[in-house]
């Protein structure tokens, strides 16, 4: 059994129906498991700073979803496919009652899984995503277009900082160091497989029906400046959730735990009771 408290997470490799999935395990098997699901093109290490704050209270786990980070690419990318992955992860780790936290794409995947397996989810946190996506999400981010490859960590960090300065350039320098990989030709690229964009299939999901099926207590976090989750959609979500509440995070756009970590942690502390 790994030690209760770790200076860095354990890298765990799980094989689920032939797909290798990478998971970060921050230790503490006696504590309530809390599983973090990143957003589209994200990865497990993007949660590290929040994971460190939650580690004393939970067994924090962060998954690289299929095609992201160090997990294998796949033929299909859909909420149903990810739900099957999560079933396999829960079974292999012996998780029978967990807190599930999902950002953006990970939030939708978390909702879909919870609607299908409510007995496994003690509480659900949905971060800046809903049944409907704001029309503003299609707008191009400010600044120059993103290059196909990067010359350095610093170049990529400055690019992200121009688009959203809230996390700060020092944070971006740190997180980009875990967000890039070297391609076979030597070029630096983001740590996601091109197939996630080529084969992405949201599927025919009635997301409002999914919301109404979420029986565990559910917290919806919305960035006050979100370009993805409009306020009226978030307010309707909470009305239609069987047991839901909404907290709006000030000084935050979409990656709320990066934009305003103190406010996110305060909302989680109140909802999860630690």
C-alpha positions, 0 to 999 in steps of 0.5 A: 500500500502506498504511503498516506501522504505523497510529495508527488502523485503515483503514476498508475497505468490501468488497462480497460478493455484493451485501452491503456489509461494513465491515472495520477494517484495522490494516495490515502486509500482510507479517505473518500476517493475524489476523481478529477476529469479534465477538459477537452485537450487537457490532462491530469496534471492540470489539476495538480495545484487543486489536488495538493489542496484536496489531498489532506481530505480525500484520496485524490485521483486524476485521470488522463481521459482517452486520447489525452495526456499519457492515455492511449488514443481511441477509435471513438470519443464520446460520453458513452465511451468515457463512461465505459472507461470510468466503469473500468477504472472504478472496478479496478481501483475498488471505488464504490462511492466517490466524489466526481469533479469534471471540467468542461468536457470532463463535466459532461462526461461526469454527468453522463457517468453519474446518470448511468451509475448514480450508486457510485457517485456520492457527490458531483461537481460540474465545472463551467459546462451545461446541456447547452454551450454558449454561442460565444464559445465559437469565438476565436481567442484573442491574440495570434493564432496557435502555431502547429508546434512550439519552440519552447515552454516559454512560447506556449506559456506566453500564448496561453497568458495572452488569451487569459492572464488570470492564472498568471505567467508563472502558473502557465510556465509550470503547467505547460511543462507537463502539457507538451510532448516531443513528437518523433520528428523532434517538434514540441506539441500539446500532449493530446492525440490528433484523433481527439479532434478528428474522431470526436463524436458527442453522440445523440445525448439529451443533456437536459434529460441527463441533468434531470437524472442526476440524483446525487447532490450536485454543485454547478460552478460557473465562471462569472466571465464564462464564454461556455456556460451562460448564466441563464443555462446554469440557473435552469440547470439548478432548477432542474437538478433533483438536488443542485446548487450553483456557485458563480466564481468571480474573476474566472472565465472557464478553467476556474480552478486556475483562474481563481483557485481560492474561490473554487476551493472555498466552494468545494469546502462548503459543498463537500464539507471538509 
